[in-house]
Amino acid sequence: MPSFPQPGSVTICEINRDFITADNLSEDRAKETYGKILGTIFNPVPFQSESLLVEPTEEEAPERSDGGLLSATLQAALGGSLKHLLQPTNVKLLEDANIHALSWHPCKHILAFVSGAHQVTIRDYEDSECKDPCVLISDYQKNVKSLEWRPNGGKMLSIACKDGICIWAASYPGNSVSIRCGTTKGTMSRASGTRWTQVDFLRSQDDEQISALSWSPDGRYLASASYESSSFTIWDVAQGIGTPIRRGLGGISLLKWSPSGDYFFASKFDGTFYLWETNTWTSEPWSSTNGFVTGATWDPDGRMILVAFSESSTLGSLHFASKPPSLDAHLVPVELPEIQSLTGSRGIEKIAWDSSGERLAVSYKDGDELYKGLIAIYDVKRSPLVSASLIGFIRGPGDNPKPIAFSFHERFKQGPLLSVVSLNTLSNSNSLSIWSGPLIPVMVFGAVH
């Protein structure tokens, strides 16, 4: 029987496939459960975005098919005027876009997340001298939409903004970072002994709003895309040079570089998506009859990718039939019957797959009152096709939590570690919090604090 968190409780961790819940989040409760096993805890990071405090004007408020307005949650996570962001693409689809608003550092216990229309917050769990998060703000950094840490690049963070991409780097006393020639230094923000400096700004073509980012696994190249453009761009970050890849790809919603670097995934809001091989940058188009792609995540070896669709509770698994650079692939359904039978939902909202391939997190649209705002956690097998078995559901803090974004730590040695940005929709302030916990397959499962 799948585990279910009772209303009013919050999930702390998973131990031996059992989800541990409590009445509220606390450091003591974390220590009692997974802390004594892992030797560390991940305290929640409460915050309140300025976007939540400002009601959108009638002119700015994006319309929904039901005549209502997009939630304050999305206003906070995405910021700014959503109509301007999406035109000429259908603005109603933005609510389902899996904006990458939360990112774990690939090697360290450092979390970055979008905390306002123009700001990003960093929480360094390895900095014992400073338990307060660090906020990154710059004159260049407007309308933040997405972020991602650079692989093999130390502490370097890319942030998708209006007009381009802000690149931030951390330095320490006696070890300063270099700023690319011709780049004006942005606002610096200090946390304990760490200083964060904006070291580059990669300006987009025609000053477009950048909304999707993906680094190559070696950290040399950065792919970016805009809802407003008919192409995506591959940046040589060291040189500050971007090369547009033009194939009529207007309305791009998502980019994902494979862990092996051999393949690249791009999806559009019209229900089509493309698999690219990165040797000659040729591609094969695919189309969906189940809505557009709301989430995509590669397996650890980069030989298959899980894809979620806006109007289906079944995932697609794209398997490559031969070695790179072949684009010969087969689409196999991955059934998640509980999403419809238990929750009453018919569409996947977001997915995240941990780098070991053992845990899959799934959020869904709407659903029955009892299951609203929960995240389903699956045990995943690859032998060789993907199959998923529901372990249970996790719940965030507050009376009526709503998951806005979630992401797994890529290299947490003790097992999967999931963090979730959650909105308490019934609180007087509509405050957001981010909580993390160990998702350890055999010992502790972690995803929510």
BALUMKE-364311 format. One record per residue (C-alpha): x, y, z; residue in one letter; residue number from 1. Coordinates in steps of 0.02 Angstrom, whole numbers, plus 50000, padded with zeros to 5 digits. Example, Ala and Ser with C-alpha at 12.3 -4.5 7.8 and 13.67 -1.06 7.14 Angstrom:
<nodes>
{{50615; 49775; 50390}; "a"; 1}
{{50684; 49947; 50357}; "s"; 2}
</nodes>
This chain:
<nodes>
{{50000; 50000; 50000}; "m"; 1}
{{50078; 50168; 49949}; "p"; 2}
{{50124; 50283; 50093}; "s"; 3}
{{50011; 50433; 50114}; "f"; 4}
{{50047; 50588; 50222}; "p"; 5}
{{49897; 50646; 50322}; "q"; 6}
{{49836; 50826; 50298}; "p"; 7}
{{49928; 50945; 50414}; "g"; 8}
{{50086; 50838; 50418}; "s"; 9}
{{50250; 50866; 50327}; "v"; 10}
{{50365; 50732; 50256}; "t"; 11}
{{50539; 50728; 50334}; "i"; 12}
{{50626; 50583; 50247}; "c"; 13}
{{50614; 50404; 50186}; "e"; 14}
{{50689; 50263; 50288}; "i"; 15}
{{50682; 50084; 50225}; "n"; 16}
{{50547; 50134; 50099}; "r"; 17}
{{50441; 50214; 50236}; "d"; 18}
{{50405; 50400; 50235}; "f"; 19}
{{50431; 50485; 50402}; "i"; 20}
{{50313; 50629; 50438}; "t"; 21}
{{50296; 50758; 50577}; "a"; 22}
{{50178; 50897; 50627}; "d"; 23}
{{50305; 51028; 50574}; "n"; 24}
{{50483; 51051; 50515}; "l"; 25}
{{50616; 51062; 50648}; "s"; 26}
{{50802; 51034; 50667}; "e"; 27}
{{50772; 50915; 50813}; "d"; 28}
{{50654; 50806; 50710}; "r"; 29}
{{50780; 50798; 50568}; "a"; 30}
{{50918; 50747; 50688}; "k"; 31}
{{50809; 50611; 50763}; "e"; 32}
{{50768; 50534; 50595}; "t"; 33}
{{50897; 50544; 50457}; "y"; 34}
{{51025; 50656; 50544}; "g"; 35}
{{51097; 50518; 50651}; "k"; 36}
{{51113; 50408; 50496}; "i"; 37}
{{51188; 50535; 50378}; "l"; 38}
{{51282; 50643; 50502}; "g"; 39}
{{51208; 50800; 50424}; "t"; 40}
{{51040; 50886; 50407}; "i"; 41}
{{50966; 51004; 50279}; "f"; 42}
{{50871; 51142; 50365}; "n"; 43}
{{50726; 51223; 50271}; "p"; 44}
{{50751; 51394; 50193}; "v"; 45}
{{50595; 51503; 50218}; "p"; 46}
{{50582; 51655; 50107}; "f"; 47}
{{50454; 51776; 50041}; "q"; 48}
{{50465; 51837; 49863}; "s"; 49}
{{50424; 52018; 49829}; "e"; 50}
{{50319; 51956; 49682}; "s"; 51}
{{50198; 51878; 49804}; "l"; 52}
{{50168; 52045; 49887}; "l"; 53}
{{50115; 52136; 49729}; "v"; 54}
{{49949; 52101; 49648}; "e"; 55}
{{49962; 52099; 49457}; "p"; 56}
{{49870; 52235; 49366}; "t"; 57}
{{49729; 52191; 49247}; "e"; 58}
{{49842; 52231; 49101}; "e"; 59}
{{49983; 52117; 49164}; "e"; 60}
{{49879; 51972; 49229}; "a"; 61}
{{49888; 51824; 49108}; "p"; 62}
{{49725; 51739; 49068}; "e"; 63}
{{49681; 51558; 49096}; "r"; 64}
{{49559; 51453; 49001}; "s"; 65}
{{49443; 51455; 49152}; "d"; 66}
{{49441; 51645; 49152}; "g"; 67}
{{49544; 51657; 49311}; "g"; 68}
{{49721; 51716; 49338}; "l"; 69}
{{49883; 51620; 49351}; "l"; 70}
{{49923; 51590; 49534}; "s"; 71}
{{50034; 51703; 49637}; "a"; 72}
{{50148; 51552; 49648}; "t"; 73}
{{50191; 51565; 49465}; "l"; 74}
{{50206; 51752; 49474}; "q"; 75}
{{50337; 51726; 49609}; "a"; 76}
{{50430; 51586; 49525}; "a"; 77}
{{50429; 51660; 49351}; "l"; 78}
{{50412; 51846; 49386}; "g"; 79}
{{50365; 51987; 49272}; "g"; 80}
{{50234; 52001; 49137}; "s"; 81}
{{50196; 51827; 49074}; "l"; 82}
{{50108; 51890; 48918}; "k"; 83}
{{50264; 51979; 48860}; "h"; 84}
{{50367; 51825; 48898}; "l"; 85}
{{50269; 51705; 48790}; "l"; 86}
{{50209; 51801; 48640}; "q"; 87}
{{50180; 51745; 48506}; "p"; 88}
{{50165; 51573; 48588}; "t"; 89}
{{50004; 51528; 48680}; "n"; 90}
{{50023; 51608; 48852}; "v"; 91}
{{49904; 51485; 48933}; "k"; 92}
{{50037; 51349; 48918}; "l"; 93}
{{50161; 51438; 49031}; "l"; 94}
{{50079; 51371; 49188}; "e"; 95}
{{50134; 51196; 49138}; "d"; 96}
{{50312; 51241; 49087}; "a"; 97}
{{50444; 51156; 49193}; "n"; 98}
{{50547; 51312; 49226}; "i"; 99}
{{50710; 51257; 49308}; "h"; 100}
{{50698; 51369; 49461}; "a"; 101}
{{50797; 51259; 49582}; "l"; 102}
{{50969; 51183; 49560}; "s"; 103}
{{51090; 51084; 49669}; "w"; 104}
{{51276; 51109; 49640}; "h"; 105}
{{51337; 50952; 49548}; "p"; 106}
{{51473; 50913; 49676}; "c"; 107}
{{51438; 51013; 49834}; "k"; 108}
{{51295; 51035; 49958}; "h"; 109}
{{51248; 51205; 49888}; "i"; 110}
{{51073; 51248; 49831}; "l"; 111}
{{51021; 51392; 49718}; "a"; 112}
{{50842; 51442; 49682}; "f"; 113}
{{50741; 51583; 49606}; "v"; 114}
{{50676; 51684; 49754}; "s"; 115}
{{50604; 51836; 49666}; "g"; 116}
{{50573; 51918; 49499}; "a"; 117}
{{50752; 51982; 49492}; "h"; 118}
{{50847; 51883; 49623}; "q"; 119}
{{50922; 51713; 49660}; "v"; 120}
{{50959; 51642; 49833}; "t"; 121}
{{51103; 51524; 49873}; "i"; 122}
{{51107; 51412; 50027}; "r"; 123}
{{51278; 51335; 50062}; "d"; 124}
{{51256; 51190; 50183}; "y"; 125}
{{51444; 51164; 50187}; "e"; 126}
{{51479; 51338; 50257}; "d"; 127}
{{51470; 51307; 50444}; "s"; 128}
{{51509; 51489; 50482}; "e"; 129}
{{51356; 51558; 50395}; "c"; 130}
{{51183; 51480; 50406}; "k"; 131}
{{51099; 51627; 50320}; "d"; 132}
{{51068; 51613; 50133}; "p"; 133}
{{51155; 51730; 50011}; "c"; 134}
{{51053; 51834; 49888}; "v"; 135}
{{51120; 51875; 49713}; "l"; 136}
{{51061; 52040; 49638}; "i"; 137}
{{51128; 52135; 49488}; "s"; 138}
{{51076; 52276; 49373}; "d"; 139}
{{51089; 52149; 49230}; "y"; 140}
{{50983; 52019; 49318}; "q"; 141}
{{50803; 52059; 49272}; "k"; 142}
{{50657; 51939; 49255}; "n"; 143}
{{50746; 51782; 49313}; "v"; 144}
{{50671; 51625; 49236}; "k"; 145}
{{50793; 51482; 49258}; "s"; 146}
{{50963; 51437; 49329}; "l"; 147}
{{51092; 51298; 49323}; "e"; 148}
{{51263; 51264; 49401}; "w"; 149}
{{51411; 51241; 49285}; "r"; 150}
{{51484; 51064; 49287}; "p"; 151}
{{51671; 51054; 49321}; "n"; 152}
{{51675; 51242; 49344}; "g"; 153}
{{51697; 51265; 49531}; "g"; 154}
{{51561; 51371; 49607}; "k"; 155}
{{51491; 51451; 49449}; "m"; 156}
{{51306; 51482; 49418}; "l"; 157}
{{51214; 51531; 49259}; "s"; 158}
{{51050; 51629; 49273}; "i"; 159}
{{50928; 51655; 49130}; "a"; 160}
{{50867; 51835; 49124}; "c"; 161}
{{50793; 51967; 49012}; "k"; 162}
{{50921; 52013; 48876}; "d"; 163}
{{51041; 51872; 48917}; "g"; 164}
{{51126; 51760; 49044}; "i"; 165}
{{51211; 51815; 49205}; "c"; 166}
{{51363; 51712; 49256}; "i"; 167}
{{51410; 51717; 49441}; "w"; 168}
{{51564; 51642; 49525}; "a"; 169}
{{51621; 51622; 49705}; "a"; 170}
{{51789; 51681; 49768}; "s"; 171}
{{51876; 51676; 49936}; "y"; 172}
{{52001; 51785; 50029}; "p"; 173}
{{52162; 51781; 49929}; "g"; 174}
{{52078; 51693; 49781}; "n"; 175}
{{51985; 51816; 49670}; "s"; 176}
{{51887; 51771; 49514}; "v"; 177}
{{51923; 51840; 49341}; "s"; 178}
{{51797; 51947; 49249}; "i"; 179}
{{51791; 51927; 49060}; "r"; 180}
{{51863; 52074; 48967}; "c"; 181}
{{51729; 52198; 48916}; "g"; 182}
{{51608; 52141; 49051}; "t"; 183}
{{51553; 52263; 49184}; "t"; 184}
{{51562; 52187; 49357}; "k"; 185}
{{51393; 52160; 49436}; "g"; 186}
{{51338; 52180; 49615}; "t"; 187}
{{51436; 52072; 49736}; "m"; 188}
{{51352; 51979; 49877}; "s"; 189}
{{51445; 51908; 50026}; "r"; 190}
{{51407; 51756; 50133}; "a"; 191}
{{51532; 51721; 50271}; "s"; 192}
{{51703; 51709; 50187}; "g"; 193}
{{51628; 51679; 50015}; "t"; 194}
{{51606; 51823; 49893}; "r"; 195}
{{51491; 51802; 49743}; "w"; 196}
{{51533; 51908; 49591}; "t"; 197}
{{51448; 51925; 49424}; "q"; 198}
{{51591; 51883; 49307}; "v"; 199}
{{51503; 51885; 49139}; "d"; 200}
{{51343; 51932; 49049}; "f"; 201}
{{51305; 51838; 48888}; "l"; 202}
{{51190; 51951; 48790}; "r"; 203}
{{51052; 51867; 48691}; "s"; 204}
{{51009; 51905; 48512}; "q"; 205}
{{50884; 52048; 48496}; "d"; 206}
{{50884; 52062; 48687}; "d"; 207}
{{50768; 51914; 48706}; "e"; 208}
{{50705; 51844; 48869}; "q"; 209}
{{50808; 51688; 48904}; "i"; 210}
{{50698; 51554; 48982}; "s"; 211}
{{50790; 51387; 48965}; "a"; 212}
{{50971; 51336; 49003}; "l"; 213}
{{51072; 51175; 48994}; "s"; 214}
{{51259; 51148; 49016}; "w"; 215}
{{51360; 51019; 48921}; "s"; 216}
{{51423; 50888; 49045}; "p"; 217}
{{51604; 50948; 49026}; "d"; 218}
{{51552; 51125; 49071}; "g"; 219}
{{51625; 51202; 48913}; "r"; 220}
{{51464; 51244; 48822}; "y"; 221}
{{51300; 51319; 48882}; "l"; 222}
{{51139; 51302; 48782}; "a"; 223}
{{51005; 51436; 48799}; "s"; 224}
{{50835; 51467; 48723}; "a"; 225}
{{50697; 51595; 48725}; "s"; 226}
{{50510; 51583; 48701}; "y"; 227}
{{50529; 51732; 48586}; "e"; 228}
{{50657; 51656; 48466}; "s"; 229}
{{50655; 51532; 48323}; "s"; 230}
{{50822; 51455; 48374}; "s"; 231}
{{50926; 51404; 48523}; "f"; 232}
{{51105; 51457; 48554}; "t"; 233}
{{51261; 51360; 48601}; "i"; 234}
{{51382; 51470; 48698}; "w"; 235}
{{51570; 51446; 48713}; "d"; 236}
{{51570; 51524; 48886}; "v"; 237}
{{51758; 51552; 48897}; "a"; 238}
{{51753; 51655; 48738}; "q"; 239}
{{51583; 51732; 48768}; "g"; 240}
{{51529; 51681; 48592}; "i"; 241}
{{51357; 51610; 48551}; "g"; 242}
{{51313; 51508; 48396}; "t"; 243}
{{51127; 51503; 48350}; "p"; 244}
{{51056; 51336; 48295}; "i"; 245}
{{50915; 51383; 48178}; "r"; 246}
{{50788; 51250; 48131}; "r"; 247}
{{50623; 51341; 48151}; "g"; 248}
{{50616; 51298; 48335}; "l"; 249}
{{50502; 51438; 48393}; "g"; 250}
{{50421; 51426; 48565}; "g"; 251}
{{50553; 51317; 48648}; "i"; 252}
{{50502; 51263; 48823}; "s"; 253}
{{50642; 51148; 48877}; "l"; 254}
{{50825; 51103; 48841}; "l"; 255}
{{50918; 50952; 48911}; "k"; 256}
{{51098; 50899; 48872}; "w"; 257}
{{51129; 50713; 48899}; "s"; 258}
{{51254; 50659; 49035}; "p"; 259}
{{51366; 50582; 48902}; "s"; 260}
{{51364; 50742; 48798}; "g"; 261}
{{51320; 50645; 48639}; "d"; 262}
{{51138; 50698; 48632}; "y"; 263}
{{51033; 50851; 48659}; "f"; 264}
{{50845; 50867; 48687}; "f"; 265}
{{50736; 51018; 48643}; "a"; 266}
{{50548; 51031; 48658}; "s"; 267}
{{50418; 51156; 48597}; "k"; 268}
{{50248; 51213; 48657}; "f"; 269}
{{50161; 51144; 48502}; "d"; 270}
{{50188; 50963; 48557}; "g"; 271}
{{50343; 50928; 48454}; "t"; 272}
{{50516; 50890; 48520}; "f"; 273}
{{50686; 50854; 48444}; "y"; 274}
{{50829; 50735; 48478}; "l"; 275}
{{50996; 50804; 48421}; "w"; 276}
{{51164; 50719; 48408}; "e"; 277}
{{51302; 50842; 48452}; "t"; 278}
{{51436; 50780; 48332}; "n"; 279}
{{51362; 50860; 48176}; "t"; 280}
{{51209; 50941; 48259}; "w"; 281}
{{51081; 50848; 48157}; "t"; 282}
{{50912; 50807; 48229}; "s"; 283}
{{50756; 50700; 48220}; "e"; 284}
{{50585; 50774; 48257}; "p"; 285}
{{50453; 50688; 48362}; "w"; 286}
{{50273; 50737; 48394}; "s"; 287}
{{50150; 50705; 48534}; "s"; 288}
{{49962; 50686; 48537}; "t"; 289}
{{49961; 50702; 48727}; "n"; 290}
{{49999; 50887; 48741}; "g"; 291}
{{50169; 50968; 48752}; "f"; 292}
{{50321; 50912; 48851}; "v"; 293}
{{50312; 50968; 49032}; "t"; 294}
{{50469; 50880; 49090}; "g"; 295}
{{50615; 50777; 49026}; "a"; 296}
{{50757; 50692; 49118}; "t"; 297}
{{50901; 50583; 49057}; "w"; 298}
{{50954; 50420; 49136}; "d"; 299}
{{51129; 50418; 49216}; "p"; 300}
{{51210; 50342; 49060}; "d"; 301}
{{51130; 50461; 48936}; "g"; 302}
{{51059; 50319; 48831}; "r"; 303}
{{50876; 50354; 48861}; "m"; 304}
{{50767; 50498; 48918}; "i"; 305}
{{50603; 50502; 49014}; "l"; 306}
{{50475; 50626; 48947}; "v"; 307}
{{50314; 50689; 49028}; "a"; 308}
{{50167; 50764; 48935}; "f"; 309}
{{50038; 50893; 48987}; "s"; 310}
{{49885; 50787; 48946}; "e"; 311}
{{49940; 50614; 48998}; "s"; 312}
{{49980; 50519; 49158}; "s"; 313}
{{50094; 50402; 49060}; "t"; 314}
{{50277; 50445; 49032}; "l"; 315}
{{50373; 50409; 48873}; "g"; 316}
{{50543; 50325; 48876}; "s"; 317}
{{50651; 50359; 48723}; "l"; 318}
{{50784; 50223; 48702}; "h"; 319}
{{50925; 50236; 48576}; "f"; 320}
{{50939; 50078; 48472}; "a"; 321}
{{51124; 50099; 48432}; "s"; 322}
{{51277; 50199; 48484}; "k"; 323}
{{51305; 50385; 48450}; "p"; 324}
{{51290; 50475; 48336}; "p"; 325}
{{51141; 50369; 48281}; "s"; 326}
{{50971; 50450; 48311}; "l"; 327}
{{50876; 50287; 48290}; "d"; 328}
{{50766; 50280; 48446}; "a"; 329}
{{50609; 50194; 48507}; "h"; 330}
{{50474; 50270; 48617}; "l"; 331}
{{50411; 50152; 48753}; "v"; 332}
{{50269; 50199; 48873}; "p"; 333}
{{50305; 50202; 49060}; "v"; 334}
{{50141; 50178; 49150}; "e"; 335}
{{50104; 50274; 49310}; "l"; 336}
{{49925; 50213; 49337}; "p"; 337}
{{49912; 50281; 49514}; "e"; 338}
{{49922; 50460; 49452}; "i"; 339}
{{49750; 50440; 49377}; "q"; 340}
{{49673; 50304; 49485}; "s"; 341}
{{49724; 50377; 49655}; "l"; 342}
{{49740; 50563; 49625}; "t"; 343}
{{49612; 50587; 49486}; "g"; 344}
{{49737; 50689; 49385}; "s"; 345}
{{49760; 50661; 49198}; "r"; 346}
{{49919; 50759; 49169}; "g"; 347}
{{50098; 50767; 49234}; "i"; 348}
{{50160; 50937; 49292}; "e"; 349}
{{50344; 50908; 49332}; "k"; 350}
{{50465; 50762; 49349}; "i"; 351}
{{50639; 50737; 49423}; "a"; 352}
{{50747; 50581; 49414}; "w"; 353}
{{50895; 50560; 49529}; "d"; 354}
{{51067; 50529; 49453}; "s"; 355}
{{51077; 50351; 49518}; "s"; 356}
{{50917; 50309; 49425}; "g"; 357}
{{50833; 50241; 49583}; "e"; 358}
{{50703; 50373; 49626}; "r"; 359}
{{50579; 50469; 49519}; "l"; 360}
{{50480; 50619; 49586}; "a"; 361}
{{50318; 50667; 49497}; "v"; 362}
{{50198; 50811; 49524}; "s"; 363}
{{50031; 50818; 49436}; "y"; 364}
{{49896; 50942; 49389}; "k"; 365}
{{49744; 50965; 49498}; "d"; 366}
{{49683; 50798; 49565}; "g"; 367}
{{49563; 50751; 49705}; "d"; 368}
{{49560; 50865; 49857}; "e"; 369}
{{49650; 50737; 49965}; "l"; 370}
{{49796; 50720; 49845}; "y"; 371}
{{49817; 50900; 49788}; "k"; 372}
{{49989; 50974; 49813}; "g"; 373}
{{50077; 50808; 49845}; "l"; 374}
{{50227; 50734; 49754}; "i"; 375}
{{50227; 50550; 49705}; "a"; 376}
{{50390; 50455; 49734}; "i"; 377}
{{50429; 50302; 49628}; "y"; 378}
{{50558; 50165; 49640}; "d"; 379}
{{50633; 50144; 49465}; "v"; 380}
{{50705; 49989; 49383}; "k"; 381}
{{50800; 49983; 49217}; "r"; 382}
{{50815; 49804; 49156}; "s"; 383}
{{50832; 49859; 49017}; "p"; 384}
{{50665; 49947; 48998}; "l"; 385}
{{50608; 50072; 49128}; "v"; 386}
{{50475; 50023; 49254}; "s"; 387}
{{50415; 50124; 49403}; "a"; 388}
{{50336; 50064; 49565}; "s"; 389}
{{50247; 50190; 49677}; "l"; 390}
{{50320; 50202; 49853}; "i"; 391}
{{50205; 50340; 49912}; "g"; 392}
{{50173; 50526; 49921}; "f"; 393}
{{50263; 50667; 50009}; "i"; 394}
{{50191; 50830; 50075}; "r"; 395}
{{50268; 51000; 50104}; "g"; 396}
{{50243; 51114; 50255}; "p"; 397}
{{50084; 51213; 50282}; "g"; 398}
{{49898; 51181; 50273}; "d"; 399}
{{49884; 51177; 50084}; "n"; 400}
{{50058; 51157; 50007}; "p"; 401}
{{50090; 51174; 49822}; "k"; 402}
{{50257; 51114; 49747}; "p"; 403}
{{50327; 51247; 49631}; "i"; 404}
{{50493; 51168; 49586}; "a"; 405}
{{50597; 51019; 49642}; "f"; 406}
{{50766; 50946; 49602}; "s"; 407}
{{50879; 50803; 49654}; "f"; 408}
{{51058; 50825; 49714}; "h"; 409}
{{51163; 50749; 49575}; "e"; 410}
{{51299; 50668; 49681}; "r"; 411}
{{51235; 50642; 49857}; "f"; 412}
{{51332; 50485; 49903}; "k"; 413}
{{51210; 50417; 50032}; "q"; 414}
{{51068; 50409; 49907}; "g"; 415}
{{50942; 50521; 49820}; "p"; 416}
{{50918; 50692; 49901}; "l"; 417}
{{50770; 50794; 49841}; "l"; 418}
{{50731; 50977; 49877}; "s"; 419}
{{50564; 51059; 49846}; "v"; 420}
{{50508; 51239; 49834}; "v"; 421}
{{50335; 51240; 49910}; "s"; 422}
{{50201; 51373; 49924}; "l"; 423}
{{50083; 51374; 50073}; "n"; 424}
{{49929; 51436; 49981}; "t"; 425}
{{49822; 51458; 50137}; "l"; 426}
{{49943; 51562; 50239}; "s"; 427}
{{49907; 51747; 50260}; "n"; 428}
{{50069; 51792; 50172}; "s"; 429}
{{50069; 51655; 50039}; "n"; 430}
{{50247; 51623; 50096}; "s"; 431}
{{50363; 51504; 50006}; "l"; 432}
{{50484; 51384; 50087}; "s"; 433}
{{50614; 51264; 50021}; "i"; 434}
{{50641; 51101; 50114}; "w"; 435}
{{50758; 50957; 50080}; "s"; 436}
{{50780; 50784; 50149}; "g"; 437}
{{50867; 50623; 50110}; "p"; 438}
{{50784; 50506; 49985}; "l"; 439}
{{50892; 50358; 50022}; "i"; 440}
{{50829; 50199; 49940}; "p"; 441}
{{50882; 50078; 50076}; "v"; 442}
{{50914; 50191; 50223}; "m"; 443}
{{50838; 50362; 50207}; "v"; 444}
{{50734; 50446; 50074}; "f"; 445}
{{50751; 50629; 50065}; "g"; 446}
{{50657; 50756; 49975}; "a"; 447}
{{50565; 50874; 50085}; "v"; 448}
{{50607; 50991; 50227}; "h"; 449}
</nodes>
